[in-house]
Amino acid sequence: MAPSGVRVNALAPGAVDTPMHAHHRDYLFEYEKYIPLGRMEVAEDLVGPAIFLASDAGAYVTGQTIHVNGGLIMVD
């Protein structure tokens, strides 16, 4: 799609603390100890990367997946 001027990117969030997880929130927070940044992700953590991709600052970015997970993907 790039030759047509269409950029295709994705955000790959980790586990996000949202009201959807209210019934199993304790289970969700068991993963917090594995997150290098030391806290559970919240929806607002996705705002900056989304704005970057939608803005002129991300105009030369295409075909990428941005992992927004507090560093969890780099843990063995």
JOPEDA-V736829 format. One record per pair of residues at least 12 apart in sequence whose ideal C-beta (glycine too) atoms are under 10 Angstrom apart, sorted by the first residue. I is the first residue (numbers start at 1). J is the second residue. D is the distance in whole Angstrom. If there is no record, write none. Layout:
BEGIN
i;j;d
I;J;D
I;J;D
END
This chain:
BEGIN
i;j;d
1;62;8
1;63;9
2;62;5
2;63;7
5;62;10
6;62;8
7;53;8
7;54;10
7;58;8
7;59;8
7;60;9
7;61;7
7;62;4
7;63;8
7;64;9
8;62;6
8;63;6
8;64;9
9;49;9
9;50;10
9;52;10
9;53;5
9;54;9
9;58;7
9;61;6
9;62;6
9;63;7
9;64;5
9;65;7
9;66;7
10;53;9
10;63;10
10;64;7
10;65;5
10;66;7
10;67;10
11;46;6
11;49;6
11;50;6
11;52;10
11;53;7
11;64;10
11;65;8
11;66;5
11;67;8
11;68;6
12;49;10
12;65;5
12;66;7
12;67;5
12;68;7
12;69;7
12;73;8
13;41;6
13;43;9
13;45;8
13;46;6
13;49;9
13;66;10
13;67;8
13;68;5
13;69;6
13;70;10
14;31;8
14;34;10
14;35;7
14;37;10
14;40;9
14;41;5
14;45;9
14;67;8
14;68;7
14;69;3
14;70;6
14;71;9
14;72;5
14;73;8
15;27;10
15;28;6
15;29;9
15;30;10
15;31;6
15;32;9
15;35;9
15;40;7
15;41;7
15;69;8
15;70;10
15;72;8
16;28;9
16;40;8
16;41;5
16;42;7
16;43;6
16;44;10
16;45;8
16;46;8
16;68;9
16;69;9
17;29;8
17;32;9
17;39;9
17;40;5
17;41;7
17;42;5
17;43;8
17;45;10
18;41;9
18;42;8
18;43;6
19;43;10
21;40;10
25;40;9
28;40;7
31;70;10
31;72;8
32;70;9
32;72;10
34;70;9
34;71;10
34;72;6
34;75;6
35;69;7
35;70;4
35;71;7
35;72;5
35;75;8
36;69;9
36;70;6
36;71;3
36;72;7
36;73;10
36;74;7
36;75;7
37;69;9
37;70;4
37;71;6
37;72;9
38;70;8
38;71;9
39;70;7
40;70;8
41;68;7
41;69;7
41;70;6
41;72;9
45;68;6
45;69;9
45;70;8
46;66;10
46;68;6
47;68;10
48;68;9
49;66;5
49;67;9
49;68;5
50;66;9
50;68;9
52;66;8
53;66;7
END
